[in-house]
């Protein structure tokens, strides 16, 4: 079994994972949208850039929690 800490994805693999273009990935990394979590910068810069899978999984988890928190706040606001 491969350890997630040692597994990396290249820019193309990250784009495939999320169904994004390279331009969308670049925009997501620089997102200043309120309530949005900017996509993490690469763990290893170069050509191609590389991300640890653990970094992506942590971002996914935090992003899901932010969405849940926003949904709960909206439900409480509309129920009040």
C-alpha positions as CSV (number, residue, x, y, z in Angstrom):
1,X,0.0,0.0,0.0
2,X,1.3,3.5,-0.9
3,X,1.5,6.1,1.8
4,X,-0.6,9.3,0.9
5,X,2.3,11.5,2.2
6,X,4.6,10.2,-0.6
7,X,2.0,10.2,-3.4
8,X,2.0,13.3,-5.6
9,X,-0.1,14.6,-8.4
10,X,1.1,16.8,-11.3
11,X,-0.8,19.8,-12.6
12,X,-2.5,17.7,-15.3
13,X,-3.5,15.1,-12.8
14,X,-4.9,17.7,-10.4
15,X,-6.9,19.2,-13.3
16,X,-8.3,15.8,-14.2
17,X,-9.2,15.1,-10.6
18,X,-11.4,18.2,-10.3
19,X,-12.4,18.5,-14.0
20,X,-10.7,21.9,-14.3
21,X,-8.5,23.5,-17.0
22,X,-5.1,24.7,-16.1
23,X,-6.5,28.3,-16.2
24,X,-9.3,27.4,-13.8
25,X,-6.7,25.8,-11.4
26,X,-4.7,29.0,-11.5
27,X,-7.8,31.1,-10.8
28,X,-8.8,28.8,-7.9
29,X,-5.4,29.3,-6.3
30,X,-5.8,33.1,-6.4
31,X,-9.4,33.2,-5.3
32,X,-10.4,36.1,-3.1
33,X,-14.1,35.1,-3.2
34,X,-15.7,35.7,0.2
35,X,-16.4,32.4,2.0
36,X,-14.3,30.4,-0.6
37,X,-11.2,28.5,0.3
38,X,-8.4,29.2,-2.2
39,X,-6.9,26.1,-3.7
40,X,-3.5,25.2,-2.1
41,X,-0.3,26.2,-3.9
42,X,1.8,23.3,-5.0
43,X,3.9,21.5,-2.5
44,X,6.7,21.1,-5.1
45,X,7.0,24.0,-7.6
46,X,8.5,23.2,-11.0
47,X,7.5,22.1,-14.4
48,X,5.1,20.4,-13.7
49,X,4.0,21.6,-10.3
50,X,3.2,18.8,-7.9
51,X,0.8,18.4,-4.9
52,X,0.8,15.8,-2.2
53,X,-2.4,13.9,-2.2
54,X,-2.6,14.6,1.6
55,X,-2.6,18.3,0.8
56,X,-5.5,18.0,-1.6
57,X,-7.5,15.8,0.8
58,X,-7.0,18.3,3.6
59,X,-8.2,21.1,1.3
60,X,-11.2,19.0,0.2
61,X,-12.1,18.3,3.9
62,X,-11.8,21.9,4.9
63,X,-13.8,23.1,1.8
64,X,-16.6,20.6,2.6
65,X,-16.7,21.9,6.2
66,X,-17.0,25.5,5.0
67,X,-19.9,24.5,2.7
68,X,-21.7,22.7,5.6
69,X,-21.2,25.7,7.9
70,X,-22.6,28.0,5.3
71,X,-25.6,25.7,4.7
72,X,-26.3,25.5,8.5
73,X,-26.1,29.3,8.8
74,X,-28.5,29.7,6.0
75,X,-30.9,27.2,7.5
76,X,-30.8,28.9,10.9
77,X,-31.3,32.3,9.2
78,X,-34.3,31.3,7.2
79,X,-35.8,29.4,10.1
80,X,-35.6,32.4,12.4
